[in-house]
Amino acid sequence: MRFPLLFGACCASLLTAQAADAPKSATPPAEPTYLTPETAGPDFLLQGEYGGDKLGADVIALGKDTFRLVLHKGGLPGAGWDGSAKTEVEGKRNGEGVSFAGAIKAELKDGTLSGQTADGEGFVLKRVVRHSPTEGAQPPIGAVILFDGSNADAWKGGHLDERKLLAAGTVSKQAFQDFTLHLEFLLPFKPLGRGQGRANSGVYVQNRYEVQVLDSFGLAGLDNECGGVYKNSAPKVNLCFPPLQWQTYDMEFTAAKFDAAGKKTANAILTVKHNGVVVQDRLELKGATPGGGFKTEVPAPGPFQLQGHGNPVFYRNIWVVERK
């Protein structure tokens, strides 16, 4: 089952209309936030991933006709990148395209990025739109369906938008111990947002351990960026797709073990695949991460929290297979 990438413009139109009608005050206006590709503007059409022969590039829209180019030797992250140092250069809109100048000189136009590397080698890269291999994954027989788009009954205070997507800022009614989890998430496009202000959310396992959700497309890949376990472990590779593309988390979790006196005898273990690539491999969780509903570890199971952090992040296709 595949889900459409593009949506109607109703939500973003409402959001931008509200901003336009807001009374003037000393408070700075909110950063523009776009929920659909159709309303995201011309910079969004230039942002994205570009690939070619043994080279990959991220083009990040930073607002006000400015962009950043991040070049990866070998290919895109998770698809050939050799792990070597990335080269970054700033760019400005040039008519219908973008000109980059610095260690790399490049031009972006009509879906093609061409230029020279810092070593003087020429390149021509084409825009690509990747999909996670687990996007639209169907729940196996016996799975617990937490969200299939029909209602938010499995979530405390769960809210569906007009597209039947589950909004961040809710906790599952059911608690879990050892399990496999699948979920899909959509990040808004906030070109003027920076750092933790750019589509921040998080998936809390047992409401204790946070796997970060953030628009960290093209960033360094830190523990507080997408695929990281907050205050614990950075992702092995930054697999964050550009905003307004569906992304997936697939997790394997084994809860912490306790003896009869309630003393912990083994740490919880977590494996995370982000867009089909392992970014956390049997990571031992030594304690609860900040911000969760449960501040300590106990033998009892816990629910999932989809953290609400002031950003319109949405989820779909959430199911769990429990391990007894």
Secondary structure per residue as TSV (DSSP state, phi and psi in degrees):
chain	resnum	aa	ss	phi	psi
A	1	M	-	360.0	125.7
A	2	R	-	-111.0	146.1
A	3	F	-	-109.1	147.8
A	4	P	-	-68.2	145.8
A	5	L	S	-82.2	-31.4
A	6	L	-	-102.8	148.6
A	7	F	-	-131.3	171.3
A	8	G	-	-68.6	162.7
A	9	A	S	-92.2	6.5
A	10	C	H	-59.8	-47.4
A	11	C	H	-66.2	-45.7
A	12	A	H	-67.5	-35.8
A	13	S	H	-62.7	-42.5
A	14	L	H	-62.2	-43.0
A	15	L	H	-63.7	-46.1
A	16	T	H	-70.4	-32.7
A	17	A	H	-66.1	-40.6
A	18	Q	H	-62.0	-39.8
A	19	A	H	-65.2	-39.4
A	20	A	H	-67.9	-33.8
A	21	D	H	-88.2	-4.8
A	22	A	S	-65.2	141.6
A	23	P	-	-66.2	150.0
A	24	K	-	-74.6	139.8
A	25	S	-	-155.4	-179.8
A	26	A	S	-74.9	-13.3
A	27	T	S	-75.1	128.3
A	28	P	-	-59.4	147.0
A	29	P	-	-66.1	152.1
A	30	A	-	-64.1	148.1
A	31	E	-	-62.6	139.5
A	32	P	-	-59.7	134.3
A	33	T	-	-129.7	125.0
A	34	Y	B	-116.1	134.0
A	35	L	-	-106.3	-8.7
A	36	T	S	-138.0	147.6
A	37	P	G	-59.5	-33.0
A	38	E	G	-64.6	-27.6
A	39	T	G	-105.7	2.0
A	40	A	S	-80.3	-10.4
A	41	G	-	89.5	173.7
A	42	P	H	-67.4	-30.8
A	43	D	H	-64.1	-35.1
A	44	F	H	-61.5	-35.4
A	45	L	H	-68.0	-21.2
A	46	L	H	-92.6	-30.6
A	47	Q	-	-65.0	149.7
A	48	G	E	147.3	-169.4
A	49	E	E	-99.2	142.9
A	50	Y	E	-132.1	134.0
A	51	G	E	-134.4	157.4
A	52	G	E	-164.4	-154.3
A	53	D	T	-73.9	106.5
A	54	K	T	57.7	33.8
A	55	L	E	-154.9	143.8
A	56	G	E	-139.3	154.9
A	57	A	E	-144.0	143.1
A	58	D	E	-107.2	130.4
A	59	V	E	-112.8	116.1
A	60	I	E	-109.7	125.5
A	61	A	E	-81.4	127.3
A	62	L	E	-113.6	8.9
A	63	G	E	87.0	157.4
A	64	K	T	53.9	42.1
A	65	D	T	65.7	22.0
A	66	T	E	-111.7	150.8
A	67	F	E	-144.6	161.5
A	68	R	E	-127.0	135.2
A	69	L	E	-106.8	127.0
A	70	V	E	-119.1	118.5
A	71	L	E	-105.4	132.4
A	72	H	E	-117.0	125.2
A	73	K	E	-72.3	137.0
A	74	G	T	96.3	-29.4
A	75	G	S	144.9	-171.7
A	76	L	B	-73.3	156.0
A	77	P	T	-55.0	130.1
A	78	G	T	79.3	-1.9
A	79	A	B	-143.3	48.8
A	80	G	B	119.0	-23.2
A	81	W	-	-53.6	131.9
A	82	D	-	-86.9	3.0
A	83	G	S	84.6	0.2
A	84	S	-	-74.0	170.6
A	85	A	-	-59.1	138.5
A	86	K	-	-85.5	152.8
A	87	T	E	-108.5	131.0
A	88	E	E	-122.8	144.6
A	89	V	E	-151.0	146.4
A	90	E	E	-89.7	156.0
A	91	G	E	-144.7	163.2
A	92	K	E	-130.2	148.6
A	93	R	E	-58.9	139.4
A	94	N	E	-134.1	89.9
A	95	G	T	67.4	-120.5
A	96	E	T	-89.9	0.7
A	97	G	E	-129.4	-159.3
A	98	V	E	-136.5	138.9
A	99	S	E	-110.0	130.0
A	100	F	E	-113.5	136.6
A	101	A	-	-142.2	134.6
A	102	G	S	156.8	-135.3
A	103	A	S	-60.3	-29.0
A	104	I	S	-117.0	138.8
A	105	K	E	-113.5	123.6
A	106	A	E	-152.3	156.8
A	107	E	E	-128.2	136.9
A	108	L	E	-115.9	124.3
A	109	K	E	-161.1	138.7
A	110	D	T	53.8	41.0
A	111	G	T	75.9	11.6
A	112	T	E	-125.6	131.1
A	113	L	E	-110.3	118.0
A	114	S	E	-130.4	147.9
A	115	G	E	170.9	-154.5
A	116	Q	E	-129.4	140.5
A	117	T	-	-74.5	174.7
A	118	A	T	-63.0	-21.5
A	119	D	T	-88.3	2.3
A	120	G	S	84.9	8.8
A	121	E	-	-87.2	132.6
A	122	G	E	-75.7	151.8
A	123	F	E	-147.3	153.6
A	124	V	E	-136.5	116.1
A	125	L	E	-119.2	143.0
A	126	K	E	-107.9	148.3
A	127	R	E	-65.9	136.5
A	128	V	E	-129.4	149.2
A	129	V	-	-122.1	108.5
A	130	R	-	-88.3	152.8
A	131	H	-	-125.0	140.5
A	132	S	-	-63.1	139.9
A	133	P	T	-65.1	-15.2
A	134	T	T	-104.6	7.7
A	135	E	T	-60.8	128.8
A	136	G	T	76.6	14.5
A	137	A	-	-57.8	133.5
A	138	Q	-	-84.3	138.5
A	139	P	-	-67.8	137.5
A	140	P	-	-71.2	166.1
A	141	I	T	-59.0	133.2
A	142	G	T	92.9	-5.7
A	143	A	-	-69.6	151.4
A	144	V	E	-89.2	117.0
A	145	I	E	-87.9	112.8
A	146	L	E	-93.1	-26.4
A	147	F	E	-162.2	121.4
A	148	D	-	-123.7	12.2
A	149	G	S	93.1	-8.1
A	150	S	S	-86.0	-35.1
A	151	N	-	-165.1	171.4
A	152	A	-	-111.1	29.8
A	153	D	T	-63.6	-23.3
A	154	A	T	-83.4	2.4
A	155	W	E	-126.6	138.3
A	156	K	E	-73.2	118.0
A	157	G	T	65.0	23.3
A	158	G	-	-63.3	140.8
A	159	H	-	-128.0	130.6
A	160	L	B	-102.4	139.1
A	161	D	-	-88.1	-173.8
A	162	E	T	-64.7	-19.0
A	163	R	T	-91.8	3.5
A	164	K	S	66.9	38.3
A	165	L	-	-105.7	148.5
A	166	L	E	-88.2	122.4
A	167	A	E	-77.6	146.9
A	168	A	S	-61.8	155.2
A	169	G	S	103.5	48.8
A	170	T	E	-155.3	162.3
A	171	V	E	-129.8	138.2
A	172	S	E	-67.7	144.6
A	173	K	S	-73.6	-29.3
A	174	Q	S	-93.2	144.0
A	175	A	-	-104.3	154.7
A	176	F	B	-138.3	154.6
A	177	Q	S	-110.8	-82.8
A	178	D	S	-107.7	135.8
A	179	F	E	-166.5	169.2
A	180	T	E	-112.7	131.3
A	181	L	E	-119.5	138.3
A	182	H	E	-125.8	133.7
A	183	L	E	-151.7	161.8
A	184	E	E	-129.0	141.2
A	185	F	E	-136.2	153.8
A	186	L	E	-127.0	124.8
A	187	L	-	-98.8	137.3
A	188	P	-	-71.2	163.5
A	189	F	B	-97.0	114.3
A	190	K	-	-126.1	80.4
A	191	P	T	-59.9	-29.6
A	192	L	T	-91.6	-4.6
A	193	G	-	-71.5	150.4
A	194	R	-	-137.2	146.0
A	195	G	G	55.5	-130.5
A	196	Q	G	-72.1	-5.7
A	197	G	G	-86.1	1.3
A	198	R	S	-107.3	84.8
A	199	A	S	67.3	48.6
A	200	N	-	-79.4	132.4
A	201	S	E	-158.0	-165.6
A	202	G	E	-175.0	148.9
A	203	V	E	-104.6	112.5
A	204	Y	E	-94.0	116.3
A	205	V	E	-80.1	128.4
A	206	Q	T	55.4	21.2
A	207	N	T	55.7	26.1
A	208	R	T	-124.9	-39.1
A	209	Y	E	-119.2	121.8
A	210	E	E	-96.5	123.4
A	211	V	E	-95.8	116.4
A	212	Q	E	-66.2	143.0
A	213	V	E	-121.4	123.4
A	214	L	-	-163.0	148.7
A	215	D	-	-77.3	87.6
A	216	S	-	-110.6	28.2
A	217	F	T	-54.8	120.3
A	218	G	T	81.4	0.0
A	219	L	S	-86.6	-173.2
A	220	A	-	-70.5	-30.8
A	221	G	-	88.7	66.1
A	222	L	-	-101.9	175.6
A	223	D	T	-67.4	-20.5
A	224	N	T	-102.2	20.8
A	225	E	S	-117.1	173.4
A	226	C	T	-56.7	131.8
A	227	G	T	89.5	-9.7
A	228	G	-	-85.8	153.5
A	229	V	B	-100.2	112.4
A	230	Y	T	-54.2	129.6
A	231	K	T	62.3	20.1
A	232	N	T	-136.0	-53.7
A	233	S	B	-156.7	128.5
A	234	A	-	-73.9	153.3
A	235	P	-	-67.2	149.9
A	236	K	S	-62.7	-30.6
A	237	V	S	-152.0	145.4
A	238	N	-	-81.4	104.9
A	239	L	-	-102.0	18.3
A	240	C	-	-69.3	123.1
A	241	F	-	-75.5	166.0
A	242	P	-	-61.2	156.0
A	243	P	T	-61.0	157.0
A	244	L	T	67.7	20.5
A	245	Q	S	-116.8	137.6
A	246	W	-	-66.6	138.9
A	247	Q	E	-128.6	160.7
A	248	T	E	-126.7	147.6
A	249	Y	E	-120.1	131.7
A	250	D	E	-124.9	120.2
A	251	M	E	-123.8	143.3
A	252	E	E	-116.6	123.7
A	253	F	E	-129.7	132.3
A	254	T	E	-120.0	121.7
A	255	A	-	-68.0	157.7
A	256	A	-	-60.6	150.7
A	257	K	E	-107.0	146.1
A	258	F	E	-134.7	150.5
A	259	D	-	-87.7	-178.0
A	260	A	T	-62.9	-24.5
A	261	A	T	-87.3	-0.6
A	262	G	S	87.4	9.7
A	263	K	-	-85.4	134.7
A	264	K	E	-70.0	130.8
A	265	T	E	-111.6	-14.7
A	266	A	E	-154.7	139.6
A	267	N	-	-72.5	154.2
A	268	A	E	-64.8	150.1
A	269	I	E	-124.9	133.4
A	270	L	E	-134.1	129.7
A	271	T	E	-116.0	133.5
A	272	V	E	-127.0	128.8
A	273	K	E	-106.0	124.7
A	274	H	E	-108.0	117.8
A	275	N	T	52.8	39.1
A	276	G	T	87.5	-2.8
A	277	V	E	-114.0	134.9
A	278	V	E	-67.9	119.9
A	279	V	E	-113.5	-18.4
A	280	Q	E	-134.1	120.4
A	281	D	E	-115.4	101.7
A	282	R	E	49.3	51.0
A	283	L	E	-74.2	129.7
A	284	E	E	-83.2	125.5
A	285	L	E	-96.5	111.2
A	286	K	-	-83.1	-9.3
A	287	G	S	179.3	171.2
A	288	A	-	-65.1	147.0
A	289	T	-	-92.5	157.1
A	290	P	T	-62.0	150.2
A	291	G	T	93.4	-11.0
A	292	G	-	-77.1	165.3
A	293	G	S	-71.5	-30.3
A	294	F	-	-107.5	120.1
A	295	K	-	-88.4	-13.7
A	296	T	S	-128.9	166.1
A	297	E	-	-97.8	132.9
A	298	V	-	-138.8	166.0
A	299	P	S	-66.2	-21.4
A	300	A	S	-69.7	149.8
A	301	P	-	-67.2	170.7
A	302	G	B	-144.3	161.8
A	303	P	-	-85.0	178.1
A	304	F	-	-94.7	141.0
A	305	Q	E	-116.0	129.2
A	306	L	E	-100.3	98.9
A	307	Q	-	-62.7	131.4
A	308	G	-	-94.7	122.8
A	309	H	-	-134.7	35.9
A	310	G	S	78.3	12.9
A	311	N	S	-125.8	141.1
A	312	P	-	-79.4	77.2
A	313	V	-	-97.6	138.6
A	314	F	E	-126.6	154.1
A	315	Y	E	-129.1	157.4
A	316	R	E	-154.7	169.9
A	317	N	E	48.5	63.6
A	318	I	E	-109.1	120.8
A	319	W	E	-146.1	157.8
A	320	V	E	-133.5	137.4
A	321	V	E	-111.7	114.6
A	322	E	E	-80.6	145.0
A	323	R	-	-110.2	121.1
A	324	K	-	-87.5	360.0
